[in-house]
């Protein structure tokens, strides 16, 4: 949904700080603009009124909000305070002045008023009506809508952002193209995810296998958000498209979060009752002796288990959030670079990094087990640190985890065993 071309950072509208990922907005005004677009979506009474003005080949300026700040810049005109109807809006547009609606656009507060925003407020518009609309939107927290008589267009302003409404047919075409792209990337994502699951239970994951999941998954999220932008403007005309995109995008963002939680690199990890620097993590499964590990707490003191685990969990989640934010911020070209994606997870972007082995923590596979709560999953991961250690754990080992009794331990053990069996069957089918 291309709102204000000045805001488009890349062909896919790659998400930046404060910017929605659909080419839609400028800085922090995006959500507010989307709310304004929802008010004028097809099927709403306000859109019906604006279309009537457009069809009668007249112009109009409509301010949606009648709070004191708006009324302070209004002069002349007359007070109506009457229920809104599309027909009344069309008739009032015959006059030159602005029309003031209540914030929910349910009533017409004033009509034929002259708006006097400060002339010092910057504007890139040239026409008198549009210059006034942009200045009002920039100075007050209200949506302003203009109907251009000469160009037969409807433009919505909110803060520093503006958007010219497009014909529903064109929006449907663009949304359909985006859905086709989502379907392609979703297919790649599902295949890569299934392969990752198989490799995880066989303990043969490489960094490249992880990146192969993150790339198409991120593209699914990006195109899904682009379609959601179109849906805001389509209103009731986008019902079927909404059902399609909701089905295609369901669970993808959460899966990406779990994959990042599984593989993002920390400076240290908690193992049993001590802290292991990440440089020794690869040798942790061989035992403490001879691994070359440095055992210490983050501040160099002798670690306590509870304090170490709490710090580890918070540090891991913060690091995962940071990696996800960096992934979302990549441009399309940057996202296609597998080494760059690996670097976001904390791997050294050196030649051959994609071939290095990687160990999952087990978050994603544990979330696939039925009736295992988030708190129990957290404790299991804290206890065993890596998925291979968890797969090797006995029932007695699992029962030692806080909150995991005999029944829950057996359920976890059986669930993981079924995943191993399914992996073996897939290999030989």
PyMOL commands that set and color helices and strands:
alter all, ss='L'
color gray80, all
select helices_A, chain A and resi 5-7+27-39+45-55+68-71+86-92+128-139+168-201+207-249+252-263+278-286+305-329+332-335+338-344+353-355+363-367+374-384+387-392+395-399+406-428
alter helices_A, ss='H'
color red, helices_A
select strands_A, chain A and resi 60-64+74-75+78-83+98-101+107-115+143-148+153-158+161-164+268-271+274-277
alter strands_A, ss='S'
color yellow, strands_A
deselect
rebuild
show_as cartoon
